[in-house]
Structure formats: structure tokens, C-alpha cells
């Protein structure tokens, strides 16, 4: 790893790169447009991981795809930028290998640099070809040489393609949806059981709490690209003499079968990531944790670039598995957990219905009239249990609980608004919840956040109801919508009792 001045990466988050002129929504506002030329440099970097701080120096070595969009630098990270396109978009792609061994850039069925440079792009070599996207859905781009070493070292990323035309009454994420999927997407936004917005529909109605243009975009899509990181093994690969390849079987044996080491001296993974982030950094990323009102369905594209099997479990809503490895599901199952094996691609369609445990006439989270609360000493007057108005002003720890800032003088309020909750997404493969063999809830996590309810009209709450939110989620929400923060949209915080 001493053979070059490699890039230094912090936990900034994966960028979005748009090819062509039409941008399908992908969870963040900032995107880099490439209409003529996409330049890819295969290089290396050292990245600060989730547990990195002034006391714990936690970094890992990676190989990365560094990109430019029409000559503009796209922020580097591992994985590479999420590329989004509309089916049929085409662009020139120029790839340079700045590492010491052959490498490749491969998208199954769309692009293979080995056609331009058989045996791999040699060190210092540049090749140029045309990338034309020809299948909607989510795809993995990666280095398919010396499998799985090159891919695992960080040479991978996501490509998300949206259909150019409808196949039924409404858009779906697929070119060839099965009848059941088409019926589901036709129902979104127009039926009695999925009222709200269709997947393709947006809404520019100002946010009711402060009249800010925080809108609901159309074509709501997110990417969960999972990976596992072994700093010890990645450093061992990086320290090989120039041109020497690491044996793939030895790599897998060390990565998957080394004994656990409480001192972190083994080669097993220490970090489990989504889009390169873990714990707090993934949970509070607007490109990872979906945010929306009841009645605003979205799609989550899950791609597993690693060697570890994950079982992604979402709270608050069951989801429909609408695509497996690029094939739309014949009869989508409705579940709360689904296994994603290495190199698999799975789509979750999240209906964004009211949490099914909210008591209502039919009892399954539909937009029925909610049942009433039971009178208590603190809430003697019964009222509908949804929206969760009682919890809107509940803070934990209680308001007035403070800690001193780093200057040792300034008090910092610790009270966090408890509702509306960001319901968790976590992996039922429990070791993946950790970082560096400990630190539970610092691993592979995300969530699902309710910002309001489009189906509140039956309760006299207007076209839609917007919920208050805590500062950290409001910051995330405004970032995703491209709105500057000018104070708390949730209104004044109540005084502590």
C-alpha cells in the first residue's frame, strides 16, 4: 500500500451519477450529470469506517472506481457512485487502470471491458467503449476478474434503470412486469386499499407545518448495496508486490473461516455496510432510509456485492418481493424478512401503509377509521389512536436532560422526539449488526420513516397530514428534498415539565 499516494475517504456517502438527461428519483437531491462521457479510474483509497474517531483509528484500504461526469469529479467512495438512467440511455465510457494488476468494469448483459481489453485492462492502460442500458431494474457493476477478490476489495457499485414507457395503466420499475405486479402498481394511488399516490406520481404541496416546498417526488427508489469489510485481509491484498494476484480460494477461506479474534487479528469482516455506510451513518442517510407519508409507495433495490448472506427485516410495513435477480415476481410474496445471498439482486416494494398494529376497523393498517384509545389518568378523553398525536410530544430522555458540548460549557439538549418513529431495518444475520466485533447497532442497519399520512382526510385533517419530526430527521428530510434548513419545521418544542 506504499506504492502510491492513495485517496483518503471519509464517511461522506455514495454520490449519484446520472447518464442521459432524465433523472429518476433515487433518494438524494445532489446528482452529477454525464450526457457525453463517463470517465472511470480504477485506483485505491483508505477510508474512515463507522467506528473511526480521535481515540479509535478505524480505517480500511480499498480498491475503488473513481469517476468523472463530463469532466466533473464525482466524489469518490466505496462502493462507486450509484449510476441512474432511463432504459435506452447511452454514453461513452473511458476506463483507466491506475493499479498494478489487470482490472475490469463489467455490467452483465450491458458492458464488458474485457471485450475491449481481453484478459483485463493492463496497469496504465486506457480503453473506451459505449455503455447502453437495455434493461430496467437494478444491476451491479463490478470487476469480474480474479473473482471474488477484486470485487470484494471495493470495485463495485449499483446501476438503477427506470423504464422509458409504461406497460400498463401506470409505470412499474420493470420493462416486463407480471400481471400481478402490474395490477399492484395500477392500484397504488387509486384503489380503496392503496389510496395516496401512484409510484410515478409526485406532489409539490407545501409541507403543512411551515409552508415549505418539501415535496414528494415521483419514481421513489432507494438502493441498499451491501458489502462486508475486512481491514486486515484488504491490507494483505494491498501489500502484495506489484502484479501479484491474491489466490481467490485463500481469500474466501480467510474471510469466511478464520477463527474469531477478540483482538481483531483475524481476517473475518469487521464492518458490514449499506452503500458503504454503517450504523448511524446509514440510518441517517437520505439515500438509504426511505422517508415518506402513508400512501407514498417506494421501491428499495437490494444488491449484495459481498460474500455474506443477509436477511433484511423491515419493521412497520411488510413489503412485496417484486423482483429476484432481475426477474419480476410471478406472484409477489408479502413478507417482513427475505434472504439476500451473495451476488443476488432483490427488490422490495414498500406500500407505505399505516403500521398494521395501529388499531382500526379492519385491524391491518388500511386507511379505515382508527379505533379510539382507552381512557387513562393521563389521557382521560378517548381519541383515535392514529395519527399518534400522544407520542408527538414524548421525548426520551425527557426534555431538560442536557450534556456539555466539547467546549465543556455549552449545554446540549439530549431529548429526542419519540414519534413518529423511524422504524428499523436490520439484518437477521446478527453478527452483521456490529462493527469491529462489538458495538451492536453499528452495523448493517437502515429504517423506514413516516413523515405524515396522505389518507387523513377521513379524520378531517385535510388532503394530507404532516407529522412533526426531531431535528436530526428534519435535517435529513430537508436534504433529501433540496430545502435549506431555516429553523425547526416541527414548531416550538414544549417546555420540560
Secondary structure, DSSP 4 states (H G I P E B T S, - for coil): --SS--EEE-S----EEEESS-----S-S--EEESSEEEEEEEEEEEE-TT-SSSS--EEEEEEEEEEETTEEPPP-SS-PEEEEETT-EEEEEEEE-SSS-B--EETTTEEGGGTSTT-BPTT-EEEEEEE--S-EEEEEE--STTTHHHHTT-EEEEEEE-SS-SSSS--S-SS--HHHHHHHHHTBBSSSSBSB-TT--B-PPBTTTTB---B-SS-EEEEEEEEE-HHHHHHHHTSPTTPPPPHHHHHHHHHHSPP-TTS-SSS--EEEETTB-HHHHHT-TTTSEEEEETB-EEEEEEE-SSS-EEEEESSS-EEEEEETTEE-SS--EESEEEE-TT-EEEEEE--PPPTTS-BSSSSS-SSPBPBPPP-SS--S--BSSS-TTGGG-EESPTT-EEE-TTSSSEEE--EE-SS-EEEEEESSGGGG-BTTB-TTSSSEEEEEEEEETT-GGGT--S-EEPP--HHHHHHHHHHHT----S-TT-PPPPP-
